[in-house]
Amino acid sequence: MATILPSAPARAESATLSACRFETVATAKIRAITDGRSFILEDGREIRLAGIEVPLPPAHGESGAKAEAGLAARAALESMLNGQFVELHENGVVADRYGRTLALAYVTGKGARRSVAHEMLAKGFARVSAHVGNRACAEELWAQERAARRAKLGLCIRGCRSRAEKTRNSARPSPRMDRGA
């Protein structure tokens, strides 16, 4: 199975994208990518990207669209972070229930600074989490997700529906079957 990553440039960090800047807590090198939103630092700490949700990694032997989506999200994160140094910013919540540090990560180098969450959203490999913690930051992240959906990037290549669209469609009554007399 081949994973194809979009070649469209992601607008992950610029002067207009500044609402998600929180306190810098560390700078470290990435050792390994765990899944589409988690990675391990050289010092052994496990980090989960704050503000986004991604498809779950597939269970052993699992196949199909959900499995492919989980693998694609992991591949996208790996292409952004593998072996890179990241600057970690906390947005108020320190850890998740599994003990992973929650942080926004920024890749620094070559005179640029890129937000990993913004880039995952802009490339269509993530959705905005329900728990961003800052309204302005959430709106900024939503703009990235909407742009990727419109452009049908990443996991939306075949088209993605928003949660509102899914709710509207599932709320419609199904046609009744006429069983006859």
WOPE-V629078 format. One record per run of one state. SS is the DSSP state (~ for helix, > for strand, _ for the rest). FROM is the first residue (numbers start at 1). TO is the last residue. If there is no record, write none. Layout:
ss=SS from=FROM to=TO
ss=SS from=FROM to=TO
This chain:
ss=_ from=1 to=22
ss=> from=23 to=33
ss=_ from=34 to=37
ss=> from=38 to=41
ss=_ from=42 to=45
ss=> from=46 to=49
ss=_ from=50 to=51
ss=> from=52 to=53
ss=_ from=54 to=64
ss=~ from=65 to=81
ss=_ from=82 to=84
ss=> from=85 to=90
ss=_ from=91 to=94
ss=> from=95 to=95
ss=_ from=96 to=100
ss=> from=101 to=109
ss=_ from=110 to=111
ss=> from=112 to=115
ss=~ from=116 to=122
ss=_ from=123 to=126
ss=> from=127 to=128
ss=_ from=129 to=134
ss=~ from=135 to=151
ss=_ from=152 to=153
ss=~ from=154 to=156
ss=_ from=157 to=162
ss=~ from=163 to=171
ss=_ from=172 to=181
